[in-house]
């Protein structure tokens, strides 16, 4: 293919718990996928914080990051993201200061402002339900302050480990709020177009047009989340992608559960309005063979939006999931490591 565009590729893992399995199985699969991604040449491996969801095992995100970083050698490992309003900033500074001390130069701290859960669960997490994430800038400033050495010797509360440690901070979002904040602070930004594609281009424009260089970042850098399922044929990929479609359908019906096996016909499950809603959510999703994935990737990358793509693939069969990331690496021209 002429004029091929290449950007780094990364992995966003929700540590899926499939029907008939337990979280322990999900963690073993996560580590195997991380090692696989490292060999294939993926840039980073992020895990997401969600709570009260039987199909997602990465709720204790910092713990799983340590597990993955300890089982790999080179790939960057981080959060996509930590939902900061759920936590005391000091605790996150200590956790990621610890991780960076253990695995220097390999840890990313991606932060979001949503609860990653329902309101009842948010109460159980002791979150202030009245804030709606509006205090996120203040929480972020407090967190960043813990990483910076004090201007004098006295500081009543200090993060140990954490203080003086350089952990790259990313802001994550699905609207303009985090895009604007990331631009103002000169931080890298990751947009969740894998579930909010309609806001992608406005958020990117806002981020790039208002970006202010900082000590952390000289020019804008944006990573875009996409759903990709790759297989030997288009038909097989579309079949495998029905597990992900069922997962989204369960979410919009308010009944999240474990990841279900693929099915032959989604029309037997969804109503027309549900189908339309899901199709809009999958605007940038790709499901296909290597040639289909390669062509669709080039279409997406010709829009001036992404410096990096982070890929999530909710596939029921673990072997098929490993193969999907392998086919994607081949389509994107990633370089394998020895």
PyMOL commands that set and color helices and strands:
alter all, ss='L'
color gray80, all
select helices_A, chain A and resi 23-40+61-70+84-86+89-102+119-124+136-147+176-185+197-210+234-240+242-252+266-268+272-281+290-302+318-332
alter helices_A, ss='H'
color red, helices_A
select strands_A, chain A and resi 8-13+44-47+76-83+107-112+168-173+188-191+222-230+286-288+308-312
alter strands_A, ss='S'
color yellow, strands_A
deselect
rebuild
show_as cartoon
